[in-house]
Amino acid sequence: MKKIAFILLFGVFSLNAWAQQARPLKGTVTDRENNRIPGATVRIKGTNKGTTTDANGNFSLDVEKGQTLEFSSVGMQKIEIKVGESANVAITLESDSRLEEVIVVGYGRVKRKDLTGAVASVTGKDLQADIAKSAASALQGRIAGVTVSNSGGQPGAGMSINIRGLSSLGSNTPLYVIDGVYGDMNMVDPADIASIEVLKDASAAAIYGARAANGVVLVTTKSGRKDMAPTVNINALTGVQNVTRKLGVLDAQQWKTVMKQSGYLPQEAVDFQGEGTNWQDEVYRSAPISKLNLSVAGGTARSTYNLSAGYINQKGVILNSGFKSYNIRAKNTFNFLNDHVRLGSTILLRNSNKQINSMTITDALRQNPLMTVYNPNQLGGYTGISPWMKNMDNPVGRSMLFNEQQHVNELLVNGYAEVDLFVKGLKYKFNLGINRNNGRNYNANVPYDFGSGSYQSRLAEGAFFNNQWLAENTLHYDNEIGNHNISAVVGYAAQKNSNRGFGASRLDVPFGTDAINAGPTTQQSTNGSLQENALVSMFGRVMYSYDSKYLFSASVRRDGSSRFAPGHQFGVFPSVSVGWNVMNENFFAPLKNSIDELKLRASYGVLGNQEIGNYTTQSISTSGINYIQGGTWWMGTNTGVEWVALPQLTWEETKTSNIGLDASFLKGKLTLNADYFIKETDGVLLNIGQPGSTGIKGSPPMNAGIIRNTGYEVLVNYRSNIGQVNYSIGVNGSTAKNKVKAITVSSTIQEFGGYNPQGEGTVTWAKVGYPIGSFFVTKTDGLFQSQDEVNAHVGKDGKLIQPDAKPGDIRYIDFNGDGKIGDDDRQFAGSPFPSFMYGIRGSLEYKGVDFGFFFDGMTGNKIYNYTRARMESMNEYTNFGKDVLNAWTETNRNTDMPRFTQEDKNKNARRVSDRWLESGNFLRLKTLELGYSLPNTLVQKARFRDARVYAAMDNAFTITKYKGYSPDLGQNNEQNGGGGGTMTRGTDHGRFPLARTIMVGLQVNF
C-alpha cells in the first residue's frame, strides 16, 4: 500500500509539473471583417518572449497555463487574454481608427470624421509629459502652423506661442481655455493633460468670437472612468542643467595685447598679470531640477474622480535664479436620475515662487577681465570698477546683492450642471468659471558700491489681485435621424475681469530687517491701480452631416465689450465650413483597401480682437497736476490731459479662409493632413502718436491698418512594425508669409518703428508691403582695403561719401544716393519670420525598451544680435568678443572685422547696420529619451501594475551659424531691457541662455 500511495503521489506531482510546463499554443489574428492580420505582435506579458503572425495571420508560441498574452498591431487596439486549457485561439482586433476619435471643440465634441475645421489635436501621451517642464514647452514643434519659442530662458519665464503668424501689432497671444475656463496654460502640469486641441481657422474658433483672432488652445485635463478601481500614478524626474555654450571673450592678457597694439592701453593695466576673471564662469552654474507628479483616479457607476498633486523645483543656470511651484488638481463628475442629471467640477491650485536675476546678461560678457570678483573693503563686498573702466555693475555682485522674487497663488475653478430635457438629444448646461491670480512682488538690495558711487539699501513690495468670473448658459441638441446627424448649441455668456494692485518702497532699510516700515518715511513712494473690463456674448452653432459623407458647420457669436464706446461695443463674428468624406462614396469602394480616409474641407469666417487698454475711449483723471498755493504743495488731478481714442474705435476683424485635406493609407499606418490658409486682419489696433503741439500727451489706439498672412501646413505620420519592433515617425512643416498690407490712419504715415536698442537707432519696422517687425538697416559692402578705395567711394557730386573713413573701416551703401550715410540709407534686410518651420518626431519600441527623439528647426529668418554689437563695437573700455583678435590690420586684410579703433569716426559700431544681422536658421535635437519598462515578474513582486525607468536629454544640441547663445527667439519679454511686444521678435538684447538638461525619471502605476 505504501508503494502504491507513493506512486500515486508521485504521479500527481508529475502531472502538476507537466501542467506548468510550456506547451504550444496556436492561433489566428483577424480584424472585424475577418481579414487576416500579418505582422501582428504576440507577446507573453511581463516577459521578452513573443512572436509575430505570418502572412496568413497565424502564429505559434510556447506558453504556460495562467500566463497573459498581449496582441497588438499598428492601427488596431491592443487586447489581452489569459492562457487556458485550449491549444488553439482565434483573436479579433478592433480598429483603432482615428476617424472615430473624439475631438474637443468649442462648447462640444465631434468625431474626427465629422470635423470640418482646421483643428490639431495632441494627446497627453503624445506631449511627452514625462520630461516637459511646462505645457507650452511640451507643445513645441508638434503642430504645423503653431510656433512655440522662448521669450526668455529664466525658469518660469514662459514661452511665446503664435498660431499661423502674427495678425496684430498688439497682442498675438492665443486664447487658452482650460476645462471650460479662460486661464494660463502653464498653470497646468503637463502630466495632468489628457489632450490639447488647437483651433486654427475661423470655422473652429469663431464660436469664441472677439478673443479668437490669434487662435484658441483648448486644454482638457485627465479624468477618471466609471467603474474603475483606484489607480495611482507616480511620475518623477531629476536632472541637472547647464548652458549649452559660452561665448568667446578675451582674457586679461589678450585684452591688454589688443589695447596696447591700438594705443589705448591704460597705464593702470600695464603691470597686470594672469588671465583675469572669466565672468561667464562666475555667473553661470550647473543647476539641478526636480519634478514630481502623483495622481489617483477611479470611479463608480455614478461618479468619477482624478486627483493629482505636482511639484517642480528648477534652479536657474545663472546665480540667484530659479522657479518653484506646487500644484493640486481635482476633477470630479457625478450623475443622478439614471444619468439624466450630471454635475462636474475642476479645481486647479498652484503656488509658485520665481527667483529673478535681473542682471544685464551682456555685463557678464563685457565686464573687464582685469577686475576681480570680491573685495571685502568695498561696500557690499564685491569689487567695483576702476575710474578708467566702463561704468558697469559687477555681474556677481549684481546677482547676489539683489533679491527679486515673485510669489503667486493661482486658482482656477470650473463647475457645471447639465440636465437632459424632455426632447431626445436636448440638454441644458450651466457653466461657471472662476480664475484668480493673486500674489506679491518683492525686490530688495543691501547697500553697495560697484565703483560708480554708493547706493542705499532699498525694499519694495507690491501686491496684485487679478480676478475673473465667467458664466455660460447653453442649450445643446444632438440627434441622429436615419442618415442625418445634427449637433447644435446656442448660448449666452458673461465675463468680468478685475485687476487691482498697489505697492510701496523705502530706502535706507536697516541691515537685518525685512519690513518696509523699518525704513525712514522721508524716503518712500507708493503706487496703486485698478482696471476692470467686461464682456457679454450670445453665440450659436450647428453641425450637420449626411450619411457621414457631406458635412456642414456654421456658427455666429455676438460680443459686447466695455472697452469700446457706446455704439461700437458689439461685434458679430460668423463662420461657415463644409466637408466631403470622399472615401464614403460608393464610387470610392475599389480604393478602400489602400486609402482608408480621404476628406476635403473648406471654411471661411471672421474673428475678433479687443486687446486695447481699458478706459482708452473715456476721458479719465490724471494725477500729478500739482501746484503751490499759499506756500502749500497741493496734489491735484485733472481730465483732458491724455488723448482719448476716437469714439468709432472698434474691434480688429480677422477674416480667415482655409482649405484642407485629410487622408489615411495602409490601414491607418500612414496619415496626412494638409491646409492652406489666408488670414487678413482689418482695422489693426495700434497706438498712434499725436502732435506734441496739442499739449495733450499719450498715443491713442486707432484702427490703423491691414495685415495679411498666408501659408501652408503639412503633417505626415507613419507607424508600423518590423517583427516585434514597433516604430513611428512624424514630420510637420509649415510656411507663413506675413505682410503689412496697408496703413489707414494717414496719407503720409506709412510706417511704425519697433525695436530701438538703448535708443541707438530703430531696427525693426512695420511698413506697407513688408512683414511686421522687418529689419531695415544700412547695408555694408565689406571693408576699405586702402586709402584709394576710400577716395573712390564718392557720390554724384564727386564728394567722399565717408570722409572720416580709413583703411580697415566699413564701407556703407549710400542707398538713397544723397552722397552721405544716414538714417535714410536704411533698407529692407530680412524678416524675423522663418520661410519654413518644421518638426520631426520618432519612436522605437522593442520588448519593453523604448526610444524617442524630436528635432525642430526653421529657415529663412534673420536675428539682430545686439549682444554681439556690444561685444565687437570696440569703442569703449569694455571686454570684447574673441573675434576682435581678427581685426583688420595692414598685415591681416582677409577679414570682415574692421580695424580696432576707439575713436570710431567712421561709425563702424553703427547700430542700424546689417553688420549685426545674422541668419536665424537652425536644426535642434530638442529631446532625446530612452526608457525601459520593467518585466512583469519583477513589477508584481513590488505590487505594481507597471513601472518604467528612463533617461532623457532636453535641448541636446543645435546646429546653427548664429553667434549668440540660442537662435530660438520669440518676442522679448523685456528681460535685460530691449522692450517687449510684437516687433521685438528675432532680436537678441541679451537673452537669458537656454539650458541643456540631462535627467533620469521613474513612472510607476499601481
Secondary structure, 3 states (H helix, E strand, C coil): CHHHHHHHHHHHHHHHHHHHCCEEEEEEEECCCCCECCCCEEEECCCCCEEECCCCCEEEEEECCCCEEEEECCCECCEEEECCCCCEEEEECCECCHHHCEEEECCEEEEHHHCCCCEEEEECCCCCCCCCCCHHHHHCCCCCCEEEEECCCCCCCCEEEEECCCCCCCCCCCEEEECCEECCHHHCCHHHEEEEEEECCHHHHHHHHHHCCCCEEEEEECCCCCCEEEEEEEEEEEEEEEECCCCCECCHHHHHHHHHHHCCCCHHHCCCCCCCCCHHHHHECCEEEEEEEEEEEEECCCEEEEEEEEEEEEECCECCCEEEEEEEEEEEEEEECCCCEEEEEEEEEEEEEEEECCCCCCHHHHCCCCCCCECCCCCCCECCCCCCCCCCCCHHHHHHCEEEEEEEEEEEEEEEEEEECCCCCEEEEEEEEEEEEEEEEEEEECCEECCCCEECCEEEEEEEEEEEEEEEEEEEEEEEECCEEEEEEEEEEEEEEEEEEEEEEEECCCCCCCCHHHCCCCCEEEEEEEEEEEEEEEEEEEEEEECCCEEEEEEEEEEEECCCCCCCCEEEEEEEEEEEEHHHCHHHHHHCCCEEEEEEEEEEEEEEECCCCCCCCCCCCEECCCEEECCEEECCEECCCECCCCCCCCCEEEEEEEEEEEEEECCCCEEEEEEEEEEEEECCEEECCCCHHHCCECCCEEECEEEEEEEEEEEEEEEEEECCEEEEEEEEEECCEEEEEEECCCCCCCEEECCCHHHCCCCEEEEECCCCCEEEEECEEEECCCHHHHHHCECCCCCECCCCCCCCCEEECCCCCCCCCCHHHCEEEECCCCCEEEEEEEEEEECCEEEEEEEEEEECCEEEEHHHHHHHCCCCCCCCEHHHHHCCECCECCCCCCCCCCCCCCCCCCCCEHHHEEECCEEEEEEEEEEEECCHHHHHHCCCCEEEEEEEEEEEEEEECCCCCCCCCCCCECCCCCCECHHHCCEECCCCCCEEEEEEEEEEEC
